[in-house]
Amino acid sequence: MSGAGAGAPDQYGVAGHPVAHSWSPFIHGMFAKATAQNLVYRLFDIAPAEFRRETLRLLTSGVRGLNITLPHKQSAAELVNELTPRAARAQAVNTIACFDDAKLIGDNTDGVGLVCDLEQNLAVTLQQKRVLVLGAGGAVRGVLAPLLERDLAQLVIANRTAAKARRLAADFGDLGPVMGCGFDEIDGPPFDLIVNGTSASLQGEMPELPVGLVCEDTVCYDMAYGSGQTPFTLWARSLHAKRTTKGWGMLVEQAAAAFVLWRGIRPDTKPVMEALEQYR
Ligand SMILES: NC(=O)c1ccc[n+]([C@@H]2O[C@H](COP(=O)([O-])OP(=O)(O)OC[C@H]3O[C@@H](n4cnc5c(N)ncnc54)[C@H](OP(=O)(O)O)[C@@H]3O)[C@@H](O)[C@H]2O)c1
């Protein structure tokens, strides 16, 4: 690990397909500058068929760490030598670290990123709350354990393919009160928090949901990030949700947790959030 001005910079990056839209170089660039870490951070567009070979090539030729994004998170869990407990739980990896012994450690910082954004940036209390999570893909796998560790009253996972939601609920049932269902099976009183972990927003779509899920105390969080409103935030606003927000804070906080794993130093996320404000 090298500080500022100490020879060649250490190499990091993000592997995905596509990856050109990623904000990670901007975020890690700001972290590195603020913490005086001598590193470069690049984009690596790697097609699924090439993922294993190309990622191992990068990590054995000097790249010390990678963020992993769509669609490689589950493949990355199979590639590393060791999983952190939270990555093992999720069976999905969004951060790989390669230390001096050449061992590859796979971590998942999506969940701590979401919970940190909710609790610290948005002052949302999770304890004893009813939470609805939409989706059952890689991102949702990563956030279930950190949410359930907050002693929720109930966690409902609802997905377009209901069987996937039910399977996830069974996999995480030992951590707290969790149930899985299809969108049309969601019932009960309005939720305290609704997290959209589907990729529907990226397609300009909104899952069809029953009425009565949102009241004026409901916080609605879309993991998707981009500029302007998403179909989900528009839906939540139309139902007068207490607050609607997108996943920029999660993105920055999961990056900070990856930076800690790689560099052993926690960057301040506030200046990065402020710098991203103009793009949100
Ligand atoms: N803010 C952050 O830091 C952060 C981090 C990670 C991910 N994300 C965001 O989280 C979202 C999900 O990512 P992922 O990696 O979990 O993707 P993924 O593994 O491909 O999972 C996609 C999920 O969305 C559902 N879905 C897709 N299109 C849909 C539609 N039109 N209507 C309803 N459901 C639909 C899928 O349902 P089926 O199972 O039925 O196919 C599946 O549950 C993306 O928007 C991504 O950008 C944000």
The ligand as an ORCA input file, in Angstrom:
! r2SCAN-3c Opt
* xyz 0 1
  N     -27.020      2.217     -5.293
  C     -26.158      1.222     -5.318
  O     -25.052      1.283     -4.779
  C     -26.556     -0.046     -6.013
  C     -25.804     -1.216     -5.797
  C     -26.216     -2.376     -6.458
  C     -27.323     -2.352     -7.296
  N     -28.021     -1.183     -7.466
  C     -29.229     -1.136     -8.318
  O     -30.114     -2.150     -7.891
  C     -30.893     -2.625     -8.979
  C     -30.837     -4.144     -9.051
  O     -29.526     -4.578     -9.345
  P     -29.139     -6.148     -9.268
  O     -27.667     -6.203     -9.359
  O     -29.797     -6.791     -8.105
  O     -29.823     -6.696    -10.595
  P     -30.215     -8.204    -10.927
  O     -29.415     -9.176    -10.135
  O     -30.213     -8.305    -12.411
  O     -31.749     -8.352    -10.403
  C     -32.787     -7.661    -11.037
  C     -34.072     -7.755    -10.213
  O     -35.018     -6.846    -10.790
  C     -36.197     -7.574    -11.174
  N     -36.717     -6.928    -12.384
  C     -36.040     -6.657    -13.530
  N     -36.830     -5.994    -14.399
  C     -38.038     -5.857    -13.803
  C     -39.264     -5.269    -14.187
  N     -39.409     -4.684    -15.381
  N     -40.299     -5.288    -13.312
  C     -40.157     -5.872    -12.098
  N     -39.013     -6.458    -11.670
  C     -37.966     -6.446    -12.522
  C     -35.761     -8.999    -11.370
  O     -36.881     -9.832    -11.219
  P     -36.877    -11.370    -11.753
  O     -36.196    -12.161    -10.695
  O     -38.314    -11.695    -11.897
  O     -36.125    -11.364    -13.061
  C     -34.724     -9.123    -10.237
  O     -35.372     -9.339     -9.013
  C     -30.343     -1.902    -10.225
  O     -31.165     -0.769    -10.463
  C     -28.953     -1.460     -9.782
  O     -28.510     -0.300    -10.464
  C     -27.655     -0.039     -6.841
*
